[in-house]
Amino acid sequence: MSILESDWKKFKELRKIALDRFCQGVLADANTITEHDALSSHARYVMLYRLMRDRDKDIVRVFDAYSRSKALMALRLMVRHDLLTDADLSVLSEAGLEEIANVVRQPYELEWIEEIERDD
């Protein structure tokens, strides 16, 4: 299903907001990881690598789909990852809001790893 023209215009602005929040979140998580002194430098490096790898997959899936035919799916993913507030979304038409009404928000959370042990 394609997005309404009026919602497509608003989607472009919502996409900018969500992309900024996504990037801010990744940077905040990276900072949290690098400052976690309870883990070794190697463990923090591994966590940081995994964070960037996983978020890179998400940024492509959510934000590279920049066409009207893929906008509703991208919008659902933005809501799922909790990148848009209800206030942000209030600019959409009733039809647009119905398309995302059943999306369950699942904000990003860091997945801490156990200290990595190597057999040398």
NORJO-V978061 format. One record per pair of residues at least 12 apart in sequence whose ideal C-beta (glycine too) atoms are under 6 Angstrom apart, sorted by the first residue. I is the first residue (numbers start at 0). J is the second residue. D is the distance in Angstrom with one decimal. If there is no record, write none. Layout:
i->[I I]
j->[J J]
d->[D D]
//
This chain:
i->[1 1 2 2 2 3 5 6 6 6 7 9 10 13 16 17 17 17 18 20 21 24 25 28 28 29 32 32 41 42 42 46 61 61 71 74 75 75 78 78 79 79 81 81]
j->[67 68 67 70 71 92 92 91 92 95 67 90 70 83 87 77 82 83 62 82 82 107 54 50 109 47 46 47 115 114 115 112 73 76 98 99 99 102 99 102 102 105 104 106]
d->[5.3 5.5 5.5 4.3 5.3 5.7 5.8 5.3 5.4 4.2 5.3 4.9 5.0 5.9 6.0 4.3 3.9 5.4 5.5 4.7 5.6 5.9 5.0 5.8 5.6 6.0 4.9 5.1 6.0 5.4 5.2 5.7 5.8 4.5 5.3 5.8 5.5 5.1 5.2 4.5 5.3 5.8 4.6 4.0]
//
